[in-house]
Amino acid sequence: MQGRLMLEHLLHRDRLIVAIGTAAVVALAWAYLAGGASMDTEMMADMPDMAPMPWTPLYAALLLVMWWVMMIAMMAPSAAPTVLLYATVKRKQETASRAAIDAWIFLAGYLVTWAGFSVVAVLAQWALEYFGLLSMAMASTSAVLGGIILLAAGLYQFTPLKHACLRYCESPLLFLSRHWRPGTRGAFRMGLRHGSYCVGCCWFLMVLLFVGGVMNMAWIIGIALYVAAEKLLPFGQRLSHAAGAVLILSGTIVLARAV
């Protein structure tokens, strides 16, 4: 009995370490975003007629960091249940230190997937700026484009791909039972796969940032809260459909006004 209690204590400690570490990473990401959004607001207020920044390798790299940190802040909280459950299962198979390390490797794989999405987002931002479709606030200057994005994001909420990806994102147990891989390499591969499901589930929601402003904290917080609710609440599928209907209606109204 004493040995069992000690094991449960160690398991709880491992989960606590992973949870606190994940929370710290998320907190740092949000602090970075808040500071960046504040600086952007001050710059636009002081220099309203300032020309867009020229695209250089350094500027592109800074944007990539911004997008990736933003994805970490928005997506890591909703992935925490899967990471913690993975650590729990791993602790029953490995030592306490090995379980914690593999849980971090799992999270790293998850975040690498969102780094890949961030590369695509930077390329999309470059294309939109090139065609003059983004303002200094990194928001769409075209009502037609904004309406199309809203409408398309709403329609995507009803697609089989969205439903399939959301199914794995909202059920950590289902994901781990279907895609378990042993070892450290397996932890990273599982993180990549789980990240892929989350990208498939939420990528169009992230594109909505181009409508409200990439560094608009109200939009960032709103989308992050919605993503967490969609994945963590028991009625995620119904919430997804409700959000899709709202987005379709909003996109239709915006397009009707633009025309």
C-alpha positions as CSV (number, residue, x, y, z in Angstrom):
1,M,0.0,0.0,0.0
2,Q,2.8,2.4,0.9
3,G,4.5,1.7,-2.4
4,R,1.3,2.4,-4.3
5,L,0.8,5.7,-2.5
6,M,4.4,6.7,-3.4
7,L,3.8,5.8,-7.0
8,E,0.7,7.9,-7.2
9,H,2.6,10.8,-5.6
10,L,5.3,10.5,-8.2
11,L,2.8,10.3,-11.0
12,H,1.0,13.4,-9.7
13,R,4.3,15.2,-9.4
14,D,5.2,14.3,-13.0
15,R,1.9,15.6,-14.3
16,L,2.4,18.8,-12.2
17,I,5.8,19.4,-13.7
18,V,4.5,19.0,-17.2
19,A,1.4,21.2,-16.4
20,I,3.4,24.0,-14.8
21,G,6.0,23.9,-17.6
22,T,3.3,24.1,-20.3
23,A,1.6,26.9,-18.4
24,A,4.9,28.8,-18.2
25,V,5.5,28.5,-22.0
26,V,1.9,29.7,-22.7
27,A,2.3,32.6,-20.3
28,L,5.6,33.7,-21.9
29,A,3.9,33.5,-25.4
30,W,1.0,35.6,-24.3
31,A,3.4,38.2,-22.7
32,Y,5.3,38.4,-26.0
33,L,2.0,38.9,-27.9
34,A,0.7,41.5,-25.5
35,G,4.0,43.4,-25.8
36,G,4.1,43.2,-29.5
37,A,0.5,44.3,-29.9
38,S,1.1,47.3,-27.7
39,M,4.2,48.3,-29.7
40,D,2.3,48.0,-33.0
41,T,-0.6,50.2,-31.6
42,E,1.8,52.9,-30.5
43,M,3.7,52.8,-33.8
44,M,0.5,53.2,-35.8
45,A,-0.7,56.0,-33.6
46,D,2.6,57.9,-34.0
47,M,3.1,57.2,-37.7
48,P,-0.3,56.6,-39.3
49,D,1.0,57.2,-42.8
50,M,4.1,55.0,-42.4
51,A,4.7,52.7,-45.4
52,P,4.7,49.0,-44.9
53,M,8.0,47.3,-43.8
54,P,10.1,46.1,-46.7
55,W,10.2,42.3,-47.0
56,T,13.7,41.2,-46.1
57,P,14.9,37.8,-44.8
58,L,15.2,39.3,-41.3
59,Y,11.7,40.7,-41.4
60,A,10.3,37.4,-42.7
61,A,12.1,35.6,-39.8
62,L,10.6,38.0,-37.3
63,L,7.1,37.5,-38.7
64,L,7.7,33.7,-38.5
65,V,8.6,34.0,-34.8
66,M,5.6,36.2,-34.2
67,W,3.2,33.7,-35.9
68,W,4.7,30.7,-34.1
69,V,4.6,32.3,-30.7
70,M,1.0,33.3,-31.4
71,M,0.1,29.7,-32.3
72,I,1.8,28.5,-29.1
73,A,-0.2,30.9,-27.0
74,M,-3.5,30.0,-28.7
75,M,-3.1,26.2,-29.2
76,A,-1.0,24.8,-26.4
77,P,-3.7,25.2,-23.7
78,S,-6.1,23.1,-25.7
79,A,-3.4,20.4,-26.2
80,A,-2.6,20.2,-22.5
81,P,-5.1,17.4,-21.7
82,T,-3.6,15.2,-24.3
83,V,0.0,15.9,-23.2
84,L,-0.9,15.3,-19.5
85,L,-2.7,12.0,-20.4
86,Y,0.3,11.0,-22.4
87,A,2.5,11.6,-19.4
88,T,0.2,9.6,-17.2
89,V,0.3,6.6,-19.6
90,K,4.1,6.9,-20.1
91,R,4.7,7.0,-16.3
92,K,3.2,3.5,-16.1
93,Q,5.7,2.3,-18.6
94,E,8.8,4.3,-17.9
95,T,10.7,6.0,-15.0
96,A,9.4,9.3,-13.7
97,S,12.2,11.3,-15.4
98,R,11.7,9.5,-18.8
99,A,8.0,10.1,-18.7
100,A,8.4,13.8,-18.2
101,I,11.1,14.1,-20.9
102,D,8.9,12.2,-23.4
103,A,5.9,14.4,-22.6
104,W,8.0,17.4,-23.4
105,I,9.1,15.8,-26.7
106,F,5.5,15.1,-27.5
107,L,4.7,18.7,-26.9
108,A,7.7,19.7,-29.1
109,G,6.4,17.7,-32.0
110,Y,3.0,19.3,-31.6
111,L,4.6,22.8,-31.7
112,V,6.8,21.9,-34.7
113,T,3.6,21.2,-36.6
114,W,2.3,24.7,-35.8
115,A,5.7,26.1,-36.9
116,G,5.0,24.6,-40.3
117,F,1.7,26.3,-40.4
118,S,3.4,29.5,-39.4
119,V,5.6,29.3,-42.4
120,V,2.5,29.1,-44.7
121,A,0.9,32.0,-42.8
122,V,3.9,34.2,-43.4
123,L,3.8,33.3,-47.1
124,A,0.1,34.2,-47.2
125,Q,0.8,37.5,-45.4
126,W,3.5,38.3,-48.0
127,A,1.1,37.6,-50.9
128,L,-1.6,39.7,-49.3
129,E,0.7,42.6,-48.7
130,Y,2.2,42.3,-52.2
131,F,-1.3,42.8,-53.7
132,G,-2.1,45.6,-51.3
133,L,-4.8,43.7,-49.4
134,L,-3.4,44.2,-45.9
135,S,-3.3,47.3,-43.8
136,M,-0.5,48.4,-41.4
137,A,-2.6,46.6,-38.7
138,M,-2.2,43.4,-40.8
139,A,-5.9,43.3,-41.4
140,S,-7.7,42.9,-44.8
141,T,-8.3,46.2,-46.6
142,S,-10.9,44.5,-48.9
143,A,-14.4,43.9,-47.7
144,V,-14.8,41.3,-50.4
145,L,-11.8,39.4,-49.2
146,G,-12.9,39.6,-45.6
147,G,-16.4,38.3,-46.5
148,I,-15.0,35.4,-48.5
149,I,-12.7,34.4,-45.6
150,L,-15.6,34.5,-43.2
151,L,-17.9,32.6,-45.5
152,A,-15.2,29.9,-46.3
153,A,-14.3,29.5,-42.7
154,G,-18.0,29.0,-41.8
155,L,-18.4,26.4,-44.6
156,Y,-15.3,24.6,-43.4
157,Q,-16.9,24.0,-40.0
158,F,-19.3,21.6,-41.7
159,T,-16.8,19.6,-43.7
160,P,-15.9,15.9,-43.0
161,L,-12.2,16.9,-42.6
162,K,-13.1,19.3,-39.8
163,H,-15.2,16.7,-38.0
164,A,-12.6,14.0,-38.3
165,C,-9.8,16.3,-37.0
166,L,-11.9,17.7,-34.2
167,R,-12.8,14.1,-33.1
168,Y,-9.2,13.4,-32.3
169,C,-8.5,16.8,-30.8
170,E,-11.4,16.7,-28.3
171,S,-10.7,13.1,-27.2
172,P,-7.2,12.6,-26.0
173,L,-7.9,9.0,-25.1
174,L,-9.1,8.2,-28.6
175,F,-6.0,9.8,-30.1
176,L,-3.6,7.9,-27.8
177,S,-5.3,4.6,-28.3
178,R,-5.3,4.9,-32.1
179,H,-1.9,6.5,-32.6
180,W,0.4,5.3,-29.8
181,R,4.0,4.9,-30.7
182,P,6.7,3.6,-28.2
183,G,10.0,5.3,-27.4
184,T,11.3,8.9,-27.7
185,R,11.0,9.0,-31.4
186,G,7.5,7.7,-31.1
187,A,6.7,10.6,-28.7
188,F,7.8,13.1,-31.3
189,R,5.9,11.4,-34.1
190,M,2.8,11.4,-31.9
191,G,3.2,15.1,-31.2
192,L,3.5,15.7,-35.0
193,R,0.4,13.7,-35.7
194,H,-1.6,15.4,-33.0
195,G,-0.5,18.8,-34.2
196,S,-1.5,17.8,-37.7
197,Y,-5.0,17.0,-36.5
198,C,-5.2,20.3,-34.7
199,V,-4.0,22.2,-37.7
200,G,-6.6,20.4,-39.8
201,C,-9.2,21.4,-37.2
202,C,-8.3,25.0,-36.7
203,W,-6.3,26.4,-39.6
204,F,-9.3,28.3,-41.1
205,L,-10.0,29.8,-37.7
206,M,-6.5,31.2,-37.7
207,V,-7.0,32.7,-41.2
208,L,-9.7,34.8,-39.6
209,L,-6.9,36.8,-38.1
210,F,-6.4,38.4,-41.5
211,V,-9.9,39.8,-41.2
212,G,-9.7,41.3,-37.7
213,G,-5.9,42.0,-37.7
214,V,-3.1,39.6,-37.1
215,M,-2.0,41.4,-33.9
216,N,-5.5,42.4,-32.8
217,M,-5.5,41.1,-29.2
218,A,-9.3,41.0,-29.0
219,W,-9.4,38.7,-32.1
220,I,-6.5,36.6,-30.8
221,I,-8.1,36.1,-27.4
222,G,-11.5,35.4,-28.9
223,I,-10.3,32.8,-31.3
224,A,-8.1,31.1,-28.6
225,L,-11.1,30.9,-26.2
226,Y,-13.3,29.5,-28.9
227,V,-10.7,26.9,-29.9
228,A,-10.4,25.8,-26.3
229,A,-14.1,25.6,-25.9
230,E,-14.6,23.6,-29.1
231,K,-12.0,21.0,-28.0
232,L,-12.6,20.8,-24.3
233,L,-16.3,21.1,-23.9
234,P,-18.5,18.0,-24.3
235,F,-20.6,19.7,-27.0
236,G,-17.7,20.6,-29.3
237,Q,-19.3,19.3,-32.5
238,R,-22.5,21.3,-31.9
239,L,-20.5,24.4,-31.0
240,S,-18.5,23.9,-34.3
241,H,-21.8,23.9,-36.3
242,A,-23.1,27.0,-34.4
243,A,-19.9,28.9,-35.1
244,G,-20.0,27.8,-38.7
245,A,-23.5,29.2,-39.1
246,V,-22.5,32.5,-37.5
247,L,-19.5,32.8,-39.8
248,I,-21.5,32.0,-42.9
249,L,-24.1,34.6,-41.9
250,S,-21.4,37.2,-41.2
251,G,-19.6,36.5,-44.5
252,T,-22.8,36.8,-46.4
253,I,-23.7,40.2,-44.8
254,V,-20.2,41.5,-45.4
255,L,-20.3,40.4,-49.1
256,A,-23.8,41.8,-49.6
257,R,-22.7,45.2,-48.2
258,A,-19.5,45.2,-50.3
259,V,-21.5,44.6,-53.5
